[in-house]
Amino acid sequence: MLNQDNTAFLADLTEFLDDYDASIELHEPDTTSNLLLDSDQLLAETEALLLSSSDLPGPTEAGNSSTHSTAEQARRIKNAQAAKRRLKYRKKLRNERETLEDEERNLSEELEELQRARKRAKALGNKTLATSTWRAIAIRQKEGRLVAEQQQRRLQTAVENRAKMIEELGQMMRDSGSNNTTNIEEDKRSHLGPNADDTVLFDEFLHDLEVIYPRADEVFRACGAEEMPTMSYSLG
């Protein structure tokens, strides 16, 4: 009676496994974890069944029993072998599932690391570009300031030279005006006193000075430099 029950149970188990295989193909990917849990439970039950079936009487003992036939024994063996194959298949599916999950985790970690590296490279590139831009601006400003300072020094030198020359001419005229006629004639002979050419030259210098001072002020303002103090001279 016990052998008949085991044989019937194995037959039912085979049919259940067939139905279970069909249900795996119909389920969506998001139910895989639940199927694996059911598969683990089924594996445990199948292993227990195989252990219990190993205690069943062999073919010689079954031939001596009047309640079992040779066909029933063949069916029992076939069902047990099918159960073993399905058990092996379930284990293979579980191993493949675990392998795929490990690969997915590794690929996700690699992707995150690549994204972080890309962000770092982008941030570094932006920082380098900004630094280069500011350096170029600073260099241009420095060059412009040096040019302006050079122009300022050149104009300042020109103004000082003209002012010195005008002061010397004015002093010569003041000195010549205090001498008498004899001294004037003597100065003419020695080319130290003013003559018509000296007067014309002096007027030209005064005119140039009136022109250059406004131009110098414009250049100073354009360069952003402080204006030179106003210089005045008394001609006696």
C-alpha positions in Angstrom: 0.0 0.0 0.0 2.9 2.3 0.8 4.5 1.7 -2.5 1.3 2.5 -4.3 1.1 5.8 -2.5 4.7 6.7 -3.3 4.1 5.8 -7.0 1.0 7.9 -7.1 2.8 10.8 -5.4 5.6 10.7 -7.9 3.2 10.7 -10.8 1.4 13.8 -9.3 4.8 15.4 -8.7 5.8 14.9 -12.4 2.6 16.5 -13.6 3.1 19.4 -11.2 6.6 20.0 -12.4 5.3 20.0 -16.0 2.8 22.6 -15.1 5.4 24.5 -13.2 7.7 24.7 -16.2 4.9 26.1 -18.3 4.1 28.7 -15.6 7.7 30.0 -15.6 7.5 30.9 -19.3 4.2 32.8 -18.7 5.4 34.9 -15.7 6.8 38.4 -16.1 10.5 39.2 -15.2 9.4 41.0 -12.0 8.0 37.8 -10.5 11.3 35.8 -10.9 12.2 36.2 -7.2 8.9 34.7 -6.1 9.4 31.8 -8.5 12.8 31.2 -7.2 11.4 30.9 -3.6 8.8 28.4 -4.8 11.5 26.6 -6.7 13.7 26.3 -3.6 10.7 24.9 -1.7 10.0 22.5 -4.5 13.6 21.4 -4.6 13.5 20.5 -0.9 10.3 18.5 -1.3 11.7 16.7 -4.3 14.9 15.8 -2.5 12.9 14.4 0.4 10.8 12.4 -2.0 13.9 11.0 -3.7 15.3 9.9 -0.4 12.1 8.2 0.5 11.9 6.5 -2.9 15.4 5.0 -2.4 14.0 2.9 0.4 11.4 1.3 -1.8 11.9 -2.4 -2.7 14.0 -3.3 -5.8 12.7 -5.0 -8.9 13.2 -8.5 -7.4 11.2 -7.6 -4.3 8.5 -6.1 -6.4 8.3 -9.2 -8.5 7.6 -11.2 -5.4 4.8 -8.8 -4.4 1.3 -9.5 -5.7 0.2 -5.8 -5.5 2.8 -4.3 -8.0 3.4 -5.1 -11.6 6.4 -4.6 -13.8 4.8 -1.7 -15.6 4.2 0.1 -12.3 7.8 -0.3 -11.3 9.0 1.1 -14.7 6.7 4.0 -14.3 8.0 4.7 -10.8 11.6 4.6 -12.0 10.8 6.9 -14.9 9.1 9.4 -12.7 12.0 9.4 -10.3 14.5 10.0 -13.1 12.3 12.8 -14.5 12.2 14.4 -11.0 16.0 14.2 -10.8 16.3 16.0 -14.2 13.9 18.7 -13.1 15.8 19.1 -9.8 19.0 19.6 -11.7 17.4 22.1 -14.1 16.0 24.1 -11.1 19.5 24.3 -9.6 20.9 25.4 -12.9 18.3 28.2 -13.2 19.0 29.4 -9.7 22.8 29.5 -10.3 22.3 31.4 -13.6 20.0 33.8 -11.9 22.6 34.5 -9.1 25.3 34.9 -11.7 23.3 37.5 -13.7 22.5 39.4 -10.5 26.2 39.6 -9.7 27.0 40.8 -13.2 24.3 43.4 -12.9 25.7 44.7 -9.7 29.2 44.9 -11.1 28.1 46.7 -14.2 26.1 49.2 -12.2 29.1 49.9 -10.0 31.3 50.4 -13.1 28.7 52.7 -14.7 28.5 54.8 -11.5 32.3 55.1 -11.4 32.5 56.1 -15.0 29.8 58.8 -14.4 31.7 60.1 -11.4 35.0 60.2 -13.4 33.3 62.1 -16.2 31.9 64.7 -13.8 35.3 65.1 -12.3 36.9 65.5 -15.7 34.3 68.0 -16.7 34.7 70.1 -13.6 38.5 70.1 -14.0 38.2 71.2 -17.6 35.8 74.1 -16.7 38.2 75.2 -13.9 41.2 75.0 -16.3 39.3 77.0 -18.9 38.3 79.7 -16.4 41.9 80.0 -15.1 43.3 80.3 -18.7 40.7 83.0 -19.5 41.5 85.1 -16.4 45.2 84.7 -17.0 44.8 86.0 -20.6 42.7 88.9 -19.4 45.3 89.8 -16.7 48.1 89.6 -19.2 46.3 92.0 -21.6 45.5 94.4 -18.8 49.2 94.4 -17.7 50.4 95.0 -21.2 48.0 97.8 -21.7 49.1 99.4 -18.4 52.7 99.1 -19.3 52.1 100.8 -22.7 50.1 103.6 -20.9 52.9 104.1 -18.4 55.5 104.3 -21.2 53.4 106.9 -23.0 52.9 108.9 -19.9 56.6 108.9 -19.2 57.4 110.0 -22.7 54.9 112.8 -22.6 56.0 113.9 -19.2 59.6 114.1 -20.5 58.6 116.1 -23.5 56.6 118.6 -21.4 59.4 119.0 -19.0 61.9 119.6 -21.8 59.7 122.2 -23.4 59.0 123.9 -20.1 62.8 124.0 -19.4 63.5 125.5 -22.8 60.8 128.2 -22.4 62.1 129.1 -18.9 65.6 129.5 -20.3 64.4 131.8 -23.1 62.4 133.8 -20.6 65.3 134.2 -18.4 67.4 135.3 -21.3 64.8 138.0 -22.2 64.6 139.2 -18.6 68.4 139.5 -18.4 68.7 141.3 -21.7 66.0 143.8 -20.7 67.9 145.1 -17.7 71.0 146.0 -19.7 71.6 149.3 -21.3 72.0 150.0 -25.0 75.7 149.5 -24.9 75.3 146.1 -23.3 72.6 145.3 -25.9 75.0 146.1 -28.7 77.7 144.1 -27.0 75.2 141.2 -26.6 74.3 141.4 -30.3 78.0 141.2 -31.3 78.5 138.2 -29.0 75.2 136.6 -30.1 73.9 136.5 -26.5 71.2 139.1 -26.7 67.8 138.6 -28.3 67.3 139.5 -31.9 64.4 139.2 -34.4 65.0 135.5 -34.9 65.1 134.8 -31.1 61.7 136.6 -30.7 60.1 134.6 -33.4 61.5 131.4 -32.0 60.2 132.3 -28.5 56.8 133.0 -29.9 56.8 129.6 -31.6 57.7 127.8 -28.4 54.9 129.6 -26.5 52.5 128.5 -29.2 53.7 124.9 -29.1 53.4 124.9 -25.3 49.8 126.0 -25.5 49.0 123.1 -27.9 50.9 120.4 -26.1 49.5 120.9 -22.6 45.8 120.1 -23.6 47.0 117.1 -25.6 49.0 115.8 -22.6 46.0 116.2 -20.3 43.8 114.2 -22.8 46.4 111.4 -22.9 46.7 111.3 -19.1 42.9 111.0 -18.7 42.7 108.3 -21.4 45.4 106.3 -19.6 43.7 106.7 -16.2 46.8 108.5 -14.7 46.6 111.5 -12.5 47.0 114.8 -14.2 50.3 116.6 -13.9 50.3 119.7 -11.7 49.8 123.0 -13.5 53.0 124.8 -14.3 53.1 128.5 -14.8 56.0 130.8 -15.5 56.3 134.5 -15.2 58.1 136.3 -18.0 59.1 139.4 -15.9 
